[in-house]
């Protein structure tokens, strides 16, 4: 792992003081990818960025929802791009940012769908969100190869505007 990625991942550990994953539930499944996704969210919740990106394929393709301010980097390719362009920015821009009411669904052999909500307070505006979201993860050989986010981007944009 290169030094820049290691520093970014260390920043995620500090970030975990204000960013938490909570209230995760899981649909029973014998699909190992559901367990991997649960592990990703659990690792992020405790600030273990290295464990998060260890589940990513070296050429993961990550897309934020269209109209999300983070989508300007779409597609993020590779773990470092995701760590810096997504996780790092969330930590800088949001005072708190939590995932709630999550349910994980196995979809076939190589996909996991996650429904839930984002709750948070924007750092510079103090405005809050309680936005519905969906994450779709694709896997190959136990590694996440693609990620797609869908979210109520109007709520995000409203919270970011002074």
C-alpha positions in Angstrom: 0.0 0.0 0.0 1.5 3.4 -0.9 2.0 6.2 1.6 -0.6 8.5 0.2 -3.3 5.8 0.5 -2.1 4.8 3.9 -2.4 8.5 5.1 -5.9 8.7 3.6 -6.9 5.5 5.4 -5.4 6.8 8.6 -7.7 9.8 8.2 -10.7 7.5 8.0 -9.8 6.2 11.5 -10.0 9.8 12.8 -13.2 10.3 10.8 -14.9 7.5 12.6 -15.3 9.7 15.6 -18.1 11.5 13.7 -19.1 9.0 11.1 -20.8 5.8 12.3 -22.7 3.0 10.7 -25.7 2.0 12.9 -28.8 -0.1 13.0 -27.6 -2.6 10.3 -29.8 -5.5 9.7 -29.2 -8.3 7.4 -31.4 -10.6 5.3 -30.4 -14.2 6.0 -28.4 -15.5 3.1 -25.8 -18.1 2.4 -24.2 -15.7 -0.1 -20.7 -14.9 1.2 -20.8 -11.4 -0.5 -23.5 -10.3 1.9 -21.1 -11.1 4.7 -18.4 -9.1 2.9 -20.6 -6.0 2.5 -21.6 -6.2 6.2 -17.9 -6.4 7.0 -17.2 -3.3 4.9 -19.8 -1.3 6.8 -18.6 -2.6 10.1 -15.0 -1.8 9.3 -15.9 1.7 8.2 -17.9 2.3 11.3 -14.8 1.7 13.5 -12.5 3.7 11.2 -10.6 0.7 9.7 -10.1 2.1 6.3 -7.5 -0.4 5.4 -10.0 -3.3 6.0 -12.5 -1.5 3.9 -10.3 -1.1 0.8 -8.8 -4.6 1.3 -12.2 -5.8 0.1 -11.9 -3.7 -3.1 -10.6 -5.1 -6.4 -7.5 -3.1 -7.5 -9.6 -1.7 -10.4 -12.9 -1.2 -8.6 -15.3 1.1 -10.4 -17.2 3.3 -8.0 -20.0 5.6 -9.0 -21.8 8.1 -6.7 -25.4 9.0 -7.6 -25.8 11.5 -10.5 -26.3 15.1 -9.1 -24.4 14.2 -5.9 -21.6 16.6 -5.5 -19.2 13.7 -5.1 -20.3 12.4 -8.6 -17.9 14.9 -10.2 -15.2 12.3 -9.9 -17.3 9.5 -11.4 -16.2 6.9 -12.1 -13.7 6.6 -9.3 -11.3 3.8 -10.3 -9.2 1.9 -7.7 -9.2 1.9 -3.9 -7.1 5.1 -3.6 -9.5 7.1 -5.8 -12.4 6.0 -3.7 -10.6 6.6 -0.4 -9.6 10.1 -1.4 -12.5 11.3 -3.6 -15.3 9.8 -1.6 -14.4 8.9 2.0 -12.0 11.8 2.4 -14.4 14.3 1.2 -17.3 13.0 3.3 -15.0 13.4 6.4 -14.1 16.9 5.4 -17.5 18.1 4.4 -19.8 16.5 7.0 -19.8 17.0 10.8 -21.7 13.8 11.2 -22.7 11.2 8.6 -24.4 7.9 9.6 -26.1 5.0 7.8 -29.3 3.8 9.4 -32.0 1.2 8.9 -29.8 -0.9 6.5 -31.0 -4.1 5.0 -28.7 -6.3 2.9 -30.1 -8.4 0.1 -28.3 -11.1 -1.9 -29.1 -10.6 -5.6 -27.9 -13.7 -7.6 -24.4 -14.9 -6.9 -22.4 -11.7 -7.5 -24.5 -8.8 -6.3 -25.6 -7.3 -3.0 -28.3 -4.6 -2.7 -28.4 -2.4 0.4 -31.3 -0.2 1.3 -31.3 2.3 4.1 -30.9 6.0 5.1 -28.2 8.6 5.4 -28.4 10.9 8.4 -26.0 13.7 9.0 -25.1 17.3 9.5 -23.1 19.3 7.0 -20.0 20.9 8.5 -20.2 24.3 6.9 -24.0 24.9 6.8 -25.1 23.0 9.9 -28.0 21.7 7.9 -29.2 18.1 8.4 -30.3 15.3 6.1 -32.4 12.1 6.5 -32.1 10.7 3.0 -33.1 7.4 1.5 -30.3 5.6 -0.2 -29.5 2.4 -2.1 -26.1 0.8 -2.6 -25.4 -1.9 -5.2 -22.2 -3.9 -4.9 -20.8 -6.3 -7.5 -18.3 -9.0 -6.6 -15.8 -11.3 -8.3 -13.6 -13.8 -6.5 -14.6 -12.3 -3.1 -13.6 -8.7 -4.0 -15.9 -5.7 -4.7 -15.5 -4.8 -8.4 -18.2 -2.2 -8.8 -20.3 0.1 -6.6 -23.3 2.2 -7.5 -25.0 4.7 -5.1 -28.5 6.0 -5.4 -29.7 8.7 -3.0 -32.0 11.6 -2.6 -29.5 14.1 -4.0 -31.9 17.0 -3.5 -31.5 16.6 0.3 -27.7 16.4 -0.1 -27.6 19.6 -2.3 -30.0 21.5 0.0 -27.8 20.7 3.0 -24.6 21.8 1.2 -26.1 25.2 0.2 -25.6 28.2 2.5 
